[in-house]
Amino acid sequence: MKKHIESVIIGAGISGLATGHFLKKRNKEFFIFESNNTVGGVINTQKIKGLICENGPNTILINNDAIIELMDDLDLSREIISPTKYVKKKFFLHNGKIVEFPNSIKSFLNTRLISIKSKFKILQRLFFFSKKKYTTVYNYTSDNFGEDFHNNIIEPFLNGIYAGNTKKMSFKHALPKLWKINSLYYGFIDYFLRKNNNNNNNNNNPIYFKEGFSTLINKIKNSLNDEIHTNFKVKKVSKIDQKKYLIEFSNNQKITCDNIIFTINPNNIIEIMNLKIESFDEKLYNPIDVIHFAFNKKDYDRKIQGFGLLSKQSERTSFLGILFNSDIFPNVAPSELKLITVLVGGENQSNLCELEKNRICSKVESEIKELLKIKKIVFKKHFRWKYAIPRYNVRNIEYLNSSFSDHLSSYKNIHINGNYLNGVSVSDCISKSKMVAKKI
């Protein structure tokens, strides 16, 4: 391994790998260092008994130029699986009953999820938005669309994305598109009349791969094989001069570089750079338990088919949501089985992620069997993430944009990239990676 290199990427999750991909396209010299013996970060596919289980993200949207470019570069089009018609059917748990999300004017007018008062407030937003300065998701959505719209739709919807607390969650960062629409337009009609219709990249349907999302990771890994170094845990980063950094690893090896791209947990950055930042009592990530269940379709009395089912805190369930994987992507399970993924924990129920594995699996299995009328579970698997999803809370965002960023601003040629900045989705991370690569 060379002793000096132009750029070093620390972390080989999707952000680190995608940054490496775009740097290589620009003929830049770099190494990627990963502390674990595998790459991919939270993108983690396991194949067991004919089932394809995703322990991390279960869907990817092809909704920006960077991810389209990456897919083309890696020649992944032949691996892509499009979703079935059931992708448009989403369900919410409401007062203990499974209710379908309204996706037409008629179903909107008839839905039990929203009161008449809230429906009237939503119709008002066609013409005008309130222009108050809102900080949290809860304040904005309850004020503009009604309390029950927040409680019965927004809260469970964001449970499925962030697993956070909407009363703490930043409106601007958790719902950036809606924040921008509210800021720039009078109402939804104004937005639809004035928006730029030339962008053809917005595809709201998720995609999958024949062999799971590990396909994406393996493709990037193989193309960057010589630049990736696993089992290299960074112990310390120090500045040699205005243009050069020294990186020391726990295996006692050292390397110098001109640029550093961090794609790891901010707390780890603080530690290895020895930044003198005041203590911060908020957790930056939510824990998540991912539990997969499979059962024979003949043992499934509900017969509900769709994208998934979302819950909320008032329902007092032990799960945040259920994804009906094999309904939308049949390749993930044998034809006679239905595969589902259950998400547990998050900010409001983080204590569940401290329970012993068999105990939480049994608890969730019992609830799911009763709710969905499943006679027998034939497969179950548990995976625990201690640091799963960034908390896009107002305080966390302020901390990352002030104390954390202020300390790093004194270091030249250090760049930050990751899912805790401006979007948690895989496509967001890939888009940010392309922008970071352009700065090098």
Beta strands, then each sheet from edge to edge (+ up, - down):
strand 1: 4-10
strand 2: 30-33
strand 3: 45-48
strand 4: 51-54
strand 5: 60-61
strand 6: 80-81
strand 7: 90-94
strand 8: 97-100
strand 9: 206-209
strand 10: 228-229
strand 11: 234-241
strand 12: 244-249
strand 13: 254-262
strand 14: 285-296
strand 15: 308-310
strand 16: 321-323
strand 17: 337-345
strand 18: 379-390
strand 19: 414-416
sheet 1: 10+ 2+ 1+ 13+ 12- 11+
sheet 2: 10+ 2+ 1+ 13+ 19+
sheet 3: 3+ 4-
sheet 4: 5+ 9- 6+
sheet 5: 8+ 7- 15- 16+ 17- 14+ 18-
end
